[in-house]
């Protein structure tokens, strides 16, 4: 018998639909956070950091802050538009 047809004594517990949805939500949130950080790191760093060094200048710091704010605002607008489109 193969492992698919034989019962196993250590079978994983059955997950409810709510448990599966919670796990999926958690994974999506983590993926979104990683994508957000990668995008901000790439776009804002490339745009704002003209001379990489050991610290940020005041103008670089302000640029990074504005860039992140704009990206978060744009992401919120897109999220709302997608959410409203579904409902």
N, CA, C and O atoms as a DFTB+ gen file, in Angstrom:
348 C
 N C O
     1  1       0.839      -1.193       0.000
     2  2       0.000       0.000       0.000
     3  2       0.874       1.242       0.000
     4  3       1.947       1.256       0.602
     5  1       0.416       2.271      -0.668
     6  2       1.170       3.521      -0.650
     7  2       0.680       4.409       0.486
     8  3      -0.312       4.100       1.146
     9  1       1.386       5.512       0.705
    10  2       1.054       6.380       1.835
    11  2      -0.285       7.095       1.666
    12  3      -0.847       7.601       2.637
    13  1      -0.792       7.136       0.439
    14  2      -2.075       7.813       0.219
    15  2      -3.258       6.924       0.588
    16  3      -4.308       7.423       0.994
    17  1      -3.094       5.614       0.450
    18  2      -4.222       4.731       0.711
    19  2      -4.185       4.094       2.090
    20  3      -5.191       3.542       2.534
    21  1      -3.060       4.156       2.774
    22  2      -3.003       3.552       4.093
    23  2      -3.246       4.597       5.173
    24  3      -2.733       5.712       5.079
    25  1      -4.015       4.255       6.186
    26  2      -4.252       5.211       7.265
    27  2      -2.966       5.394       8.068
    28  3      -2.219       4.440       8.285
    29  1      -2.720       6.602       8.496
    30  2      -1.532       6.857       9.306
    31  2      -1.963       7.238      10.709
    32  3      -2.986       7.891      10.914
    33  1      -1.170       6.818      11.654
    34  2      -1.522       7.094      13.041
    35  2      -1.247       8.540      13.413
    36  3      -1.833       9.056      14.364
    37  1      -0.358       9.204      12.672
    38  2      -0.015      10.584      12.984
    39  2      -0.637      11.558      12.003
    40  3       0.008      12.533      11.618
    41  1      -1.855      11.324      11.594
    42  2      -2.484      12.195      10.603
    43  2      -2.718      13.584      11.196
    44  3      -3.032      13.717      12.379
    45  1      -2.564      14.611      10.372
    46  2      -2.760      15.973      10.872
    47  2      -4.227      16.202      11.248
    48  3      -5.126      15.601      10.659
    49  1      -4.456      17.058      12.213
    50  2      -5.841      17.326      12.618
    51  2      -6.599      18.025      11.492
    52  3      -6.020      18.754      10.686
    53  1      -7.871      17.789      11.460
    54  2      -8.727      18.448      10.468
    55  2      -8.844      19.921      10.825
    56  3      -9.092      20.270      11.979
    57  1      -8.665      20.784       9.828
    58  2      -8.772      22.223      10.049
    59  2     -10.148      22.696       9.606
    60  3     -10.679      22.255       8.587
    61  1     -10.699      23.583      10.378
    62  2     -11.990      24.151      10.002
    63  2     -11.767      25.185       8.903
    64  3     -10.641      25.626       8.672
    65  1     -12.823      25.556       8.246
    66  2     -12.751      26.592       7.210
    67  2     -12.232      27.890       7.802
    68  3     -11.444      28.590       7.166
    69  1     -12.663      28.217       9.008
    70  2     -12.183      29.443       9.665
    71  2     -10.684      29.391       9.919
    72  3      -9.983      30.386       9.733
    73  1     -10.189      28.221      10.349
    74  2      -8.753      28.075      10.580
    75  2      -7.963      28.244       9.285
    76  3      -6.924      28.904       9.265
    77  1      -8.452      27.658       8.232
    78  2      -7.790      27.766       6.927
    79  2      -7.802      29.217       6.454
    80  3      -6.793      29.715       5.954
    81  1      -8.921      29.886       6.607
    82  2      -9.017      31.285       6.193
    83  2      -8.085      32.169       7.023
    84  3      -7.468      33.092       6.491
    85  1      -7.982      31.890       8.318
    86  2      -7.081      32.651       9.182
    87  2      -5.636      32.458       8.744
    88  3      -4.872      33.421       8.670
    89  1      -5.259      31.217       8.455
    90  2      -3.897      30.949       7.988
    91  2      -3.629      31.632       6.651
    92  3      -2.556      32.198       6.444
    93  1      -4.586      31.580       5.761
    94  2      -4.445      32.217       4.459
    95  2      -4.304      33.726       4.606
    96  3      -3.448      34.337       3.967
    97  1      -5.144      34.329       5.451
    98  2      -5.057      35.768       5.707
    99  2      -3.684      36.157       6.244
   100  3      -3.093      37.147       5.814
   101  1      -3.189      35.366       7.183
   102  2      -1.878      35.624       7.777
   103  2      -0.782      35.551       6.716
   104  3       0.108      36.400       6.680
   105  1      -0.847      34.551       5.865
   106  2       0.151      34.412       4.801
   107  2       0.057      35.562       3.802
   108  3       1.083      36.064       3.343
   109  1      -1.149      35.981       3.462
   110  2      -1.320      37.104       2.539
   111  2      -0.812      38.406       3.149
   112  3      -0.191      39.218       2.463
   113  1      -1.076      38.601       4.435
   114  2      -0.583      39.805       5.115
   115  2       0.938      39.837       5.122
   116  3       1.546      40.885       4.906
   117  1       1.542      38.695       5.371
   118  2       3.004      38.622       5.377
   119  2       3.557      38.888       3.978
   120  3       4.537      39.618       3.828
   121  1       2.942      38.307       2.966
   122  2       3.397      38.525       1.589
   123  2       3.237      39.994       1.200
   124  3       4.110      40.559       0.541
   125  1       2.132      40.613       1.603
   126  2       1.908      42.028       1.312
   127  2       2.976      42.886       1.989
   128  3       3.523      43.802       1.374
   129  1       3.269      42.593       3.242
   130  2       4.275      43.374       3.971
   131  2       5.645      43.236       3.312
   132  3       6.370      44.222       3.176
   133  1       6.000      42.025       2.905
   134  2       7.282      41.819       2.234
   135  2       7.340      42.566       0.905
   136  3       8.354      43.184       0.580
   137  1       6.261      42.510       0.143
   138  2       6.213      43.220      -1.141
   139  2       6.296      44.726      -0.918
   140  3       7.002      45.427      -1.643
   141  1       5.579      45.219       0.079
   142  2       5.601      46.645       0.392
   143  2       7.018      47.097       0.722
   144  3       7.495      48.098       0.187
   145  1       7.689      46.361       1.600
   146  2       9.044      46.738       2.000
   147  2      10.011      46.678       0.820
   148  3      10.870      47.548       0.677
   149  1       9.877      45.670      -0.013
   150  2      10.755      45.548      -1.180
   151  2      10.523      46.698      -2.160
   152  3      11.477      47.250      -2.707
   153  1       9.287      47.051      -2.378
   154  2       8.966      48.156      -3.293
   155  2       9.480      49.473      -2.743
   156  3      10.115      50.248      -3.458
   157  1       9.204      49.724      -1.473
   158  2       9.671      50.963      -0.849
   159  2      11.190      51.023      -0.876
   160  3      11.780      52.051      -1.207
   161  1      11.812      49.906      -0.522
   162  2      13.266      49.867      -0.508
   163  2      13.820      50.187      -1.898
   164  3      14.743      50.991      -2.032
   165  1      13.269      49.571      -2.908
   166  2      13.760      49.791      -4.266
   167  2      13.454      51.170      -4.799
   168  3      14.358      51.903      -5.198
   169  1      12.197      51.524      -4.807
   170  2      11.779      52.788      -5.415
   171  2      12.245      54.004      -4.623
   172  3      12.833      54.928      -5.185
   173  1      11.985      54.002      -3.329
   174  2      12.323      55.184      -2.529
   175  2      13.831      55.335      -2.359
   176  3      14.349      56.451      -2.387
   177  1      14.528      54.235      -2.185
   178  2      15.980      54.322      -2.042
   179  2      16.586      54.867      -3.332
   180  3      17.397      55.793      -3.308
   181  1      16.182      54.280      -4.459
   182  2      16.730      54.728      -5.745
   183  2      16.438      56.197      -5.999
   184  3      17.275      56.916      -6.542
   185  1      15.262      56.637      -5.611
   186  2      14.865      58.016      -5.860
   187  2      15.540      58.996      -4.897
   188  3      15.939      60.088      -5.300
   189  1      15.667      58.609      -3.638
   190  2      16.037      59.572      -2.599
   191  2      17.504      59.552      -2.170
   192  3      18.036      60.573      -1.733
   193  1      18.144      58.427      -2.289
   194  2      19.519      58.328      -1.799
   195  2      20.477      58.527      -2.965
   196  3      20.700      57.626      -3.773
   197  1      21.027      59.709      -3.029
   198  2      21.920      60.039      -4.151
   199  2      23.369      59.695      -3.852
   200  3      24.128      59.358      -4.761
   201  1      23.759      59.777      -2.584
   202  2      25.135      59.457      -2.171
   203  2      25.076      58.553      -0.948
   204  3      25.088      59.042       0.182
   205  1      25.012      57.220      -1.162
   206  2      24.946      56.318      -0.008
   207  2      26.116      56.548       0.946
   208  3      27.258      56.727       0.522
   209  1      25.815      56.541       2.208
   210  2      26.829      56.737       3.238
   211  2      26.378      56.094       4.533
   212  3      25.489      55.242       4.540
   213  1      26.990      56.501       5.618
   214  2      26.682      55.890       6.915
   215  2      25.439      56.488       7.570
   216  3      24.919      55.933       8.538
   217  1      24.962      57.615       7.046
   218  2      23.747      58.214       7.602
   219  2      23.015      58.976       6.496
   220  3      23.574      59.274       5.441
   221  1      21.747      59.279       6.774
   222  2      20.932      60.025       5.806
   223  2      21.069      61.519       6.058
   224  3      21.146      61.969       7.201
   225  1      21.098      62.273       4.974
   226  2      21.053      63.726       5.124
   227  2      19.614      64.117       5.427
   228  3      18.709      63.292       5.299
   229  1      19.394      65.348       5.821
   230  2      18.045      65.822       6.098
   231  2      17.146      65.730       4.882
   232  3      15.989      65.326       4.993
   233  1      17.670      66.103       3.717
   234  2      16.852      66.047       2.502
   235  2      16.553      64.606       2.104
   236  3      15.455      64.314       1.631
   237  1      17.514      63.699       2.290
   238  2      17.267      62.283       1.984
   239  2      16.210      61.710       2.926
   240  3      15.326      60.969       2.498
   241  1      16.305      62.052       4.189
   242  2      15.333      61.578       5.176
   243  2      13.931      62.074       4.848
   244  3      12.964      61.314       4.915
   245  1      13.826      63.347       4.495
   246  2      12.525      63.919       4.116
   247  2      11.982      63.254       2.862
   248  3      10.792      62.951       2.774
   249  1      12.862      63.031       1.894
   250  2      12.452      62.388       0.642
   251  2      11.933      60.979       0.907
   252  3      10.889      60.592       0.383
   253  1      12.655      60.215       1.717
   254  2      12.229      58.848       2.058
   255  2      10.861      58.888       2.731
   256  3       9.977      58.102       2.391
   257  1      10.690      59.782       3.666
   258  2       9.434      59.892       4.399
   259  2       8.276      60.214       3.449
   260  3       7.225      59.576       3.507
   261  1       8.472      61.197       2.584
   262  2       7.425      61.562       1.616
   263  2       7.138      60.416       0.648
   264  3       5.982      60.146       0.321
   265  1       8.193      59.747       0.194
   266  2       8.034      58.633      -0.739
   267  2       7.208      57.515      -0.108
   268  3       6.294      56.984      -0.739
   269  1       7.526      57.159       1.128
   270  2       6.780      56.102       1.823
   271  2       5.332      56.530       2.036
   272  3       4.412      55.735       1.845
   273  1       5.130      57.783       2.433
   274  2       3.766      58.296       2.630
   275  2       2.962      58.203       1.338
   276  3       1.813      57.760       1.350
   277  1       3.558      58.616       0.231
   278  2       2.856      58.559      -1.061
   279  2       2.553      57.125      -1.460
   280  3       1.462      56.827      -1.946
   281  1       3.519      56.239      -1.255
   282  2       3.301      54.837      -1.611
   283  2       2.181      54.235      -0.764
   284  3       1.336      53.505      -1.283
   285  1       2.169      54.537       0.537
   286  2       1.113      54.026       1.412
   287  2      -0.250      54.585       1.000
   288  3      -1.246      53.861       0.991
   289  1      -0.290      55.860       0.664
   290  2      -1.543      56.473       0.223
   291  2      -2.033      55.829      -1.071
   292  3      -3.213      55.505      -1.201
   293  1      -1.131      55.648      -2.018
   294  2      -1.511      55.028      -3.295
   295  2      -1.990      53.599      -3.085
   296  3      -2.967      53.171      -3.701
   297  1      -1.307      52.862      -2.220
   298  2      -1.701      51.490      -1.929
   299  2      -3.095      51.455      -1.294
   300  3      -3.903      50.582      -1.609
   301  1      -3.370      52.408      -0.402
   302  2      -4.689      52.492       0.222
   303  2      -5.778      52.784      -0.793
   304  3      -6.851      52.182      -0.743
   305  1      -5.515      53.696      -1.709
   306  2      -6.494      54.039      -2.745
   307  2      -6.777      52.828      -3.624
   308  3      -7.930      52.537      -3.940
   309  1      -5.724      52.130      -4.016
   310  2      -5.899      50.943      -4.860
   311  2      -6.668      49.869      -4.106
   312  3      -7.563      49.233      -4.663
   313  1      -6.318      49.666      -2.836
   314  2      -7.024      48.671      -2.028
   315  2      -8.498      48.980      -1.898
   316  3      -9.336      48.087      -2.021
   317  1      -8.826      50.248      -1.649
   318  2     -10.235      50.640      -1.536
   319  2     -10.966      50.431      -2.854
   320  3     -12.102      49.956      -2.873
   321  1     -10.312      50.788      -3.955
   322  2     -10.938      50.618      -5.272
   323  2     -11.202      49.145      -5.552
   324  3     -12.267      48.793      -6.060
   325  1     -10.259      48.294      -5.231
   326  2     -10.455      46.858      -5.440
   327  2     -11.533      46.312      -4.532
   328  3     -12.358      45.507      -4.965
   329  1     -11.541      46.739      -3.270
   330  2     -12.535      46.271      -2.326
   331  2     -13.935      46.716      -2.772
   332  3     -14.872      45.918      -2.741
   333  1     -14.083      47.969      -3.183
   334  2     -15.378      48.482      -3.615
   335  2     -15.837      47.817      -4.909
   336  3     -17.037      47.661      -5.134
   337  1     -14.894      47.426      -5.755
   338  2     -15.228      46.783      -7.015
   339  2     -15.839      45.410      -6.766
   340  3     -16.713      44.973      -7.514
   341  1     -15.382      44.730      -5.718
   342  2     -15.889      43.393      -5.406
   343  2     -17.268      43.419      -4.764
   344  3     -18.017      42.447      -4.857
   345  1     -17.602      44.522      -4.119
   346  2     -18.869      44.555      -3.373
   347  2     -19.886      45.424      -4.057
   348  3     -21.007      45.566      -3.568
